[in-house]
Amino acid sequence: MSGFGPGMPAGGYPAMSQRPGNGFAVTALVLGIFSIVFFCVWYFAQPCGLLAIIFGALGRGRARSGASGGGMATAGMICGILSICLFLLLIGLVCAGFSMLGIEGLEHFQQLAEEAAQQGEQNAATQSTAP
């Protein structure tokens, strides 16, 4: 007889129990990475960043109660926060750029846009009448 019980592996050490997984942490990390990569696509990145923060907080709560993935949850939260900060910085820079143009610059910009639209309409009309 080898002397090993039913719960003992051949090496003589008891099997290590794994900590339960943490799906919230993985979700937070994935959404955080997506929100960083696509931060200029505001309608996609900002909801992902916000969800990364929420899932990161939930994942950290699960990690405190014994699940794995506390680092992933924190990284997802940081990526989500960073994405939102980058987007706000981008909006601030765009607003600053328009304020540097002033009212006259904005009127000139609007006039150029209207001329481009009229030119596009004329091009469409000439192409539709061409044989």
Secondary structure in CASP SS format (residue, H / E / C, confidence):
PFRMAT SS
TARGET T0000
AUTHOR 0000-0000-0000
METHOD secondary structure of the structure
MODEL  1
M C 1.00
S C 1.00
G C 1.00
F C 1.00
G C 1.00
P C 1.00
G C 1.00
M C 1.00
P C 1.00
A C 1.00
G C 1.00
G C 1.00
Y C 1.00
P C 1.00
A C 1.00
M C 1.00
S C 1.00
Q C 1.00
R C 1.00
P C 1.00
G C 1.00
N C 1.00
G H 1.00
F H 1.00
A H 1.00
V H 1.00
T H 1.00
A H 1.00
L H 1.00
V H 1.00
L H 1.00
G H 1.00
I H 1.00
F H 1.00
S H 1.00
I H 1.00
V H 1.00
F C 1.00
F C 1.00
C C 1.00
V C 1.00
W H 1.00
Y H 1.00
F H 1.00
A H 1.00
Q H 1.00
P H 1.00
C H 1.00
G H 1.00
L H 1.00
L H 1.00
A H 1.00
I H 1.00
I H 1.00
F H 1.00
G H 1.00
A H 1.00
L H 1.00
G H 1.00
R H 1.00
G H 1.00
R H 1.00
A H 1.00
R H 1.00
S C 1.00
G C 1.00
A C 1.00
S C 1.00
G C 1.00
G H 1.00
G H 1.00
M H 1.00
A H 1.00
T H 1.00
A H 1.00
G H 1.00
M H 1.00
I H 1.00
C H 1.00
G H 1.00
I H 1.00
L H 1.00
S H 1.00
I H 1.00
C H 1.00
L H 1.00
F H 1.00
L H 1.00
L H 1.00
L H 1.00
I H 1.00
G H 1.00
L H 1.00
V H 1.00
C H 1.00
A H 1.00
G H 1.00
F H 1.00
S H 1.00
M H 1.00
L H 1.00
G H 1.00
I H 1.00
E H 1.00
G H 1.00
L H 1.00
E H 1.00
H H 1.00
F H 1.00
Q H 1.00
Q H 1.00
L H 1.00
A H 1.00
E H 1.00
E H 1.00
A H 1.00
A H 1.00
Q H 1.00
Q H 1.00
G H 1.00
E H 1.00
Q H 1.00
N H 1.00
A H 1.00
A H 1.00
T H 1.00
Q H 1.00
S H 1.00
T H 1.00
A C 1.00
P C 1.00
END
